[in-house]
């Protein structure tokens, strides 16, 4: 398939999916509260979605290796749309949980399959650029979604869910009518052939990269869960200002992923870009400890966002180049580790915050340091393997 046509289309698909996902973010706490949810139940409502993604993303990735990317992307988007309409119609708390579980199960097909599609249609040289473009779409969708959700929720708390569901179904028809399959019948039959299992993928050198992504995801989730309290305490910032700060950070990350990542991975290789991203993230965490106003919060969080923006596309690109288990299986497993970080990160960040308000960011510096060391270990192992085989 023509890469020039496919990448903008995939950008649009992931942008619309994430706008739909983002629309409900500012609304769901209040909506769940109306249905009688306690703070703990609200936490579970958020966690159950990530748990389904953790469990089922690798499965969808593997299925997409066997039957093709397009049908799995369609299942993921349809499932997301269905869950939004189910939420809009929920009158009991259990119905909201059912909608989140179904949504998490089906929509976990989206990210790994779109990433695998990008890996199918890009050359190794342009892989980082393709992954970066998808990362930028995700980032921008997360920026616009909550803003739209906030506007719609003024009328009624149900309306954002209907809007998100409609956005998802429009995306579904866009994929059905315009997107072409990226895997040829021959490639799909190879996908059906016995490939190494998930444990094999984790036991080799590439296993180190999955753990690296987990650390990155863990530190990001810890920051997102605690920064509102931190900024309120250190700089007296409220929800509106926080919305703007996360928006600025999101734009910073999206600009890096959409423009710089591709050029830099092409010129210096994924490894250099991953290490640069980890170092900038660590500096960002250190700077966040010095926040004392809206301006410093926006600048320091953006430094962190830029660093973070370098890492995920480069890790995805490197993994799809080196893994032996098929692009879908690889990106599915990566999504799983991402989800694991998003499940553990918020409660861990909250617990650290109660110990000391700077603790989540100090732990972020430590996790970034560990991620850097992990990459150096990975690099040394790969070089050793190459010198033995040559």
C-alpha positions as CSV (number, residue, x, y, z in Angstrom):
1,X,0.0,0.0,0.0
2,X,1.1,3.6,-0.7
3,X,2.8,4.8,2.5
4,X,2.2,8.4,1.7
5,X,-1.6,7.8,1.6
6,X,-1.8,5.4,4.5
7,X,0.1,7.3,7.1
8,X,-2.2,10.4,7.1
9,X,-5.2,8.1,7.2
10,X,-3.8,6.2,10.2
11,X,-3.0,9.6,11.8
12,X,-6.7,10.6,11.3
13,X,-7.9,7.3,12.7
14,X,-5.8,7.4,15.9
15,X,-6.6,11.1,16.3
16,X,-10.4,10.5,16.2
17,X,-10.1,7.4,18.4
18,X,-8.2,9.4,21.0
19,X,-10.5,12.4,20.8
20,X,-13.4,10.0,21.5
21,X,-11.4,8.5,24.4
22,X,-10.3,12.0,25.7
23,X,-13.9,13.5,25.6
24,X,-15.0,11.4,28.6
25,X,-11.9,12.0,30.8
26,X,-13.1,15.2,32.5
27,X,-16.7,13.8,32.7
28,X,-16.4,10.3,34.0
29,X,-15.5,11.1,37.7
30,X,-18.7,13.2,38.0
31,X,-20.8,10.8,36.0
32,X,-19.7,7.8,38.1
33,X,-20.3,9.9,41.3
34,X,-23.9,10.5,40.1
35,X,-24.4,6.8,39.9
36,X,-23.1,6.4,43.4
37,X,-19.4,5.5,43.0
38,X,-17.1,6.0,45.9
39,X,-13.5,7.3,45.2
40,X,-12.3,3.7,45.5
41,X,-14.9,2.5,42.9
42,X,-13.9,5.4,40.6
43,X,-10.3,4.2,40.8
44,X,-11.4,0.7,40.0
45,X,-13.5,2.0,37.1
46,X,-10.4,3.6,35.6
47,X,-8.1,0.6,36.4
48,X,-10.4,-2.0,34.9
49,X,-10.1,-0.5,31.5
50,X,-6.2,-0.5,31.6
51,X,-6.4,-4.1,33.0
52,X,-8.4,-5.3,30.0
53,X,-5.8,-3.6,27.7
54,X,-3.0,-5.3,29.6
55,X,-4.6,-8.7,29.2
56,X,-5.9,-8.6,25.7
57,X,-3.6,-6.3,23.6
58,X,-1.2,-9.1,22.9
59,X,-4.0,-11.4,21.8
60,X,-5.4,-8.9,19.3
61,X,-1.9,-8.2,18.0
62,X,-1.3,-11.9,17.3
63,X,-4.7,-12.3,15.7
64,X,-3.9,-9.3,13.4
65,X,-0.7,-11.2,12.3
66,X,-3.0,-14.1,11.2
67,X,-6.1,-12.5,9.6
68,X,-4.9,-9.0,8.7
69,X,-4.8,-5.5,10.3
70,X,-8.0,-3.9,8.9
71,X,-10.6,-6.2,10.5
72,X,-8.9,-6.0,13.9
73,X,-8.7,-2.2,13.7
74,X,-12.5,-2.1,12.8
75,X,-13.3,-4.4,15.8
76,X,-11.3,-2.1,18.1
77,X,-13.0,1.1,16.9
78,X,-16.5,-0.4,16.9
79,X,-16.0,-1.8,20.4
80,X,-14.9,1.6,21.6
81,X,-17.9,3.3,20.1
82,X,-20.2,0.7,21.5
83,X,-18.8,1.2,25.0
84,X,-19.4,4.9,24.9
85,X,-23.1,4.5,24.0
86,X,-23.4,1.9,26.8
87,X,-21.9,4.4,29.2
88,X,-24.3,7.1,28.0
89,X,-27.3,4.8,28.7
90,X,-26.0,3.6,32.1
91,X,-28.4,4.1,35.0
92,X,-26.6,1.9,37.5
93,X,-22.9,1.7,38.5
94,X,-22.5,-2.0,37.4
95,X,-23.6,-0.9,33.9
96,X,-20.8,1.6,33.8
97,X,-18.3,-1.1,34.8
98,X,-19.7,-3.5,32.2
99,X,-19.3,-0.7,29.5
100,X,-15.7,-0.1,30.6
101,X,-14.8,-3.8,30.6
102,X,-16.3,-4.4,27.1
103,X,-14.6,-1.2,25.9
104,X,-11.3,-2.1,27.3
105,X,-11.5,-5.7,25.9
106,X,-12.4,-4.6,22.3
107,X,-10.5,-1.3,22.1
108,X,-7.3,-2.9,23.2
109,X,-7.1,-4.0,19.6
110,X,-6.5,-0.4,18.3
111,X,-3.1,0.7,19.4
112,X,-1.1,-2.5,18.7
113,X,-2.7,-3.1,15.4
114,X,-2.3,0.4,14.1
115,X,1.4,0.3,15.2
116,X,1.8,-3.1,13.5
117,X,0.2,-1.6,10.3
118,X,2.8,1.2,10.4
119,X,5.6,-1.4,10.8
120,X,4.1,-3.2,7.7
121,X,4.1,-0.2,5.4
122,X,7.3,1.6,6.4
123,X,10.9,0.8,5.5
124,X,13.2,0.3,8.4
125,X,14.8,3.7,7.7
126,X,11.4,5.5,8.0
127,X,9.9,3.3,10.8
128,X,10.7,5.9,13.5
129,X,9.0,8.6,11.5
130,X,5.8,6.4,11.1
131,X,5.7,5.5,14.8
132,X,6.2,9.2,15.7
133,X,3.3,10.3,13.5
134,X,1.0,7.9,15.3
135,X,2.3,9.0,18.7
136,X,1.6,12.6,17.7
137,X,-2.0,11.7,16.7
138,X,-2.5,10.1,20.1
139,X,-1.1,13.1,21.9
140,X,-3.2,15.6,19.9
141,X,-6.3,13.5,20.4
142,X,-5.7,13.6,24.2
143,X,-5.4,17.4,24.0
144,X,-8.6,18.1,22.1
145,X,-10.7,15.3,23.6
146,X,-10.9,16.6,27.2
147,X,-11.4,20.2,26.0
148,X,-14.4,19.1,23.8
149,X,-15.7,16.9,26.7
150,X,-15.6,19.8,29.1
151,X,-17.6,22.0,26.7
152,X,-20.3,19.3,26.0
153,X,-20.7,18.4,29.7
154,X,-22.1,21.8,30.4
155,X,-25.4,20.7,28.8
156,X,-25.6,17.3,30.3
157,X,-23.1,14.7,31.6
158,X,-24.5,12.1,29.0
159,X,-23.7,14.2,25.9
160,X,-19.9,13.7,25.9
161,X,-20.5,9.9,25.8
162,X,-22.8,10.3,22.8
163,X,-20.3,12.6,21.1
164,X,-17.5,10.1,21.8
165,X,-19.5,7.2,20.5
166,X,-20.5,9.1,17.3
167,X,-16.8,10.1,16.7
168,X,-15.8,6.4,17.0
169,X,-18.5,5.2,14.6
170,X,-17.5,7.9,12.0
171,X,-13.9,6.6,12.4
172,X,-15.2,3.0,11.9
173,X,-16.8,3.9,8.6
174,X,-13.7,5.8,7.5
175,X,-11.6,2.7,8.1
176,X,-14.1,0.4,6.4
177,X,-14.4,2.5,3.3
178,X,-10.9,4.0,2.8
179,X,-8.2,1.9,4.6
180,X,-6.6,-0.9,2.6
181,X,-5.2,-4.1,4.2
182,X,-1.4,-3.9,4.8
183,X,-0.8,-7.7,5.0
184,X,-0.8,-9.7,1.8
185,X,-2.4,-13.2,1.9
186,X,1.1,-14.8,1.9
187,X,2.1,-12.7,4.9
188,X,-1.1,-13.7,6.7
189,X,-0.4,-17.4,6.1
190,X,3.1,-16.9,7.5
191,X,1.4,-15.3,10.5
192,X,-0.7,-18.5,10.9
193,X,2.6,-20.5,10.9
194,X,4.0,-21.3,14.3
195,X,5.8,-18.3,15.7
196,X,7.8,-18.0,18.9
197,X,5.6,-17.5,21.9
198,X,5.3,-14.4,24.2
199,X,7.8,-15.8,26.7
200,X,10.4,-16.3,23.9
201,X,9.9,-12.6,23.0
202,X,10.5,-11.6,26.6
203,X,13.5,-13.9,27.2
204,X,15.7,-12.5,24.4
205,X,17.5,-9.1,24.2
206,X,14.2,-7.4,23.2
207,X,12.7,-8.3,26.6
208,X,14.9,-5.5,28.1
209,X,13.1,-3.0,25.9
210,X,9.7,-4.0,27.2
211,X,10.9,-3.5,30.8
212,X,12.4,-0.1,29.7
213,X,9.0,0.9,28.4
214,X,7.3,-0.2,31.6
215,X,9.6,2.1,33.7
216,X,8.8,5.0,31.4
217,X,5.1,4.4,31.5
218,X,5.2,3.9,35.3
219,X,6.9,7.2,35.9
220,X,4.5,9.1,33.5
221,X,1.4,7.6,35.2
222,X,2.7,8.5,38.6
223,X,3.2,12.1,37.5
224,X,-0.2,12.4,35.8
225,X,-1.9,11.1,39.0
226,X,-0.2,13.4,41.4
227,X,0.7,16.6,39.6
228,X,-2.7,18.3,40.2
229,X,-2.1,18.1,44.0
230,X,1.5,19.0,43.7
231,X,0.8,22.1,41.6
232,X,-2.0,23.2,43.9
233,X,0.3,23.0,46.9
234,X,3.4,24.5,45.4
235,X,1.9,27.2,43.1
236,X,-1.8,27.4,44.0
237,X,-2.9,26.3,40.6
238,X,-6.5,25.2,39.9
239,X,-8.1,22.8,37.4
240,X,-8.4,25.3,34.6
241,X,-4.7,26.2,34.7
242,X,-3.8,22.5,35.0
243,X,-5.8,21.9,31.9
244,X,-3.8,24.5,30.0
245,X,-0.5,23.1,31.4
246,X,-1.2,19.6,30.2
247,X,-2.4,21.0,26.9
248,X,1.0,22.8,26.4
249,X,2.9,19.7,27.5
250,X,0.8,17.6,25.0
251,X,1.6,20.0,22.2
252,X,5.3,19.8,23.0
253,X,5.3,16.0,23.0
254,X,3.2,15.9,19.8
255,X,5.5,18.3,17.9
256,X,8.5,16.2,18.8
257,X,6.8,12.9,17.7
258,X,5.3,14.3,14.5
259,X,8.5,16.1,13.4
260,X,11.8,15.4,15.2
261,X,11.6,11.7,16.0
262,X,11.6,10.6,12.3
263,X,14.5,12.8,11.3
264,X,16.6,11.9,14.4
265,X,16.0,8.1,14.2
266,X,16.9,8.2,10.5
267,X,20.1,10.1,11.3
268,X,21.3,8.8,14.6
269,X,19.3,5.5,15.1
270,X,16.6,4.6,17.6
271,X,19.1,3.9,20.4
272,X,20.5,7.4,20.5
273,X,17.0,8.9,20.5
274,X,15.7,6.6,23.3
275,X,18.7,7.6,25.5
276,X,18.2,11.3,24.7
277,X,14.5,11.0,25.6
278,X,15.3,9.3,28.9
279,X,17.8,12.0,29.9
280,X,15.4,14.9,29.0
281,X,12.6,13.2,31.0
282,X,14.9,12.9,34.0
283,X,15.8,16.6,33.8
284,X,12.1,17.4,33.4
285,X,11.3,15.4,36.7
286,X,14.1,17.3,38.5
287,X,12.8,20.7,37.2
288,X,9.2,19.9,38.3
289,X,10.4,19.9,41.9
290,X,11.2,23.6,41.4
291,X,7.7,24.6,40.2
292,X,6.4,27.8,41.8
293,X,4.1,29.4,39.3
294,X,1.9,28.7,36.2
295,X,4.9,29.6,33.9
296,X,7.4,27.3,35.5
297,X,4.9,24.5,35.7
298,X,4.1,24.9,32.0
299,X,7.8,25.1,31.0
300,X,9.1,22.3,33.2
301,X,6.3,19.9,32.4
302,X,6.8,20.5,28.7
303,X,10.5,19.6,29.1
304,X,9.4,16.3,30.5
305,X,6.7,15.9,27.8
306,X,9.3,16.4,25.0
307,X,11.6,13.8,26.6
308,X,8.8,11.4,26.9
309,X,7.8,12.1,23.3
310,X,11.1,10.8,22.0
311,X,10.9,7.4,23.8
312,X,7.8,5.5,22.8
313,X,8.0,5.8,19.0
314,X,11.7,4.9,19.1
315,X,11.1,1.9,21.3
316,X,8.2,0.7,19.0
317,X,10.4,1.2,15.9
318,X,13.4,-0.7,17.4
319,X,11.2,-3.6,18.6
320,X,9.4,-4.1,15.3
321,X,12.8,-4.2,13.5
322,X,14.4,-6.7,15.8
323,X,11.6,-9.0,17.1
324,X,11.0,-12.4,15.6
325,X,7.4,-12.8,16.7
326,X,5.5,-10.7,14.1
327,X,4.7,-7.0,14.2
328,X,1.3,-7.5,15.8
329,X,2.5,-9.7,18.6
330,X,5.4,-7.3,19.3
331,X,3.3,-4.1,19.4
332,X,0.6,-6.0,21.4
333,X,3.1,-7.0,24.1
334,X,4.4,-3.4,24.2
335,X,0.9,-2.1,24.7
336,X,0.5,-4.5,27.6
337,X,3.6,-3.2,29.3
338,X,2.3,0.3,28.8
339,X,-1.0,-0.6,30.4
340,X,0.8,-2.3,33.3
341,X,2.6,1.0,34.0
342,X,-0.7,2.8,33.9
343,X,-2.3,0.4,36.4
344,X,0.6,0.5,38.9
345,X,1.7,4.1,38.4
346,X,-1.2,6.1,39.9
347,X,-1.6,4.2,43.2
348,X,2.2,4.1,43.6
349,X,2.5,7.8,42.8
350,X,-0.3,8.6,45.2
351,X,1.4,6.5,48.0
352,X,4.8,8.2,47.4
353,X,3.0,11.6,47.4
354,X,1.6,11.0,50.9
355,X,5.2,10.2,52.1
356,X,6.5,13.4,50.6
357,X,5.1,15.7,47.9
358,X,8.3,15.5,45.9
359,X,8.7,11.7,46.1
360,X,6.8,10.8,42.8
361,X,9.2,13.0,40.9
362,X,12.4,11.8,42.6
363,X,11.2,8.3,41.9
364,X,10.7,9.5,38.3
365,X,14.4,10.5,38.1
366,X,15.4,7.1,39.5
367,X,13.2,5.2,37.0
368,X,14.6,7.3,34.2
369,X,18.1,6.4,35.4
370,X,17.1,2.7,35.4
371,X,15.7,3.0,31.9
372,X,19.0,4.5,30.7
373,X,21.0,1.7,32.3
374,X,18.6,-0.9,30.8
375,X,19.2,0.5,27.3
376,X,23.0,0.4,27.8
377,X,22.6,-3.3,28.9
378,X,20.5,-4.0,25.8
379,X,23.0,-2.3,23.5
380,X,25.9,-4.2,25.0
381,X,24.1,-7.5,24.6
382,X,23.2,-6.8,21.0
383,X,26.8,-5.8,20.2
384,X,28.1,-9.0,21.8
385,X,25.6,-11.2,19.9
386,X,26.6,-9.5,16.6
387,X,30.3,-9.9,17.2
388,X,29.8,-13.6,18.0
389,X,27.6,-14.2,14.9
390,X,30.0,-12.3,12.6
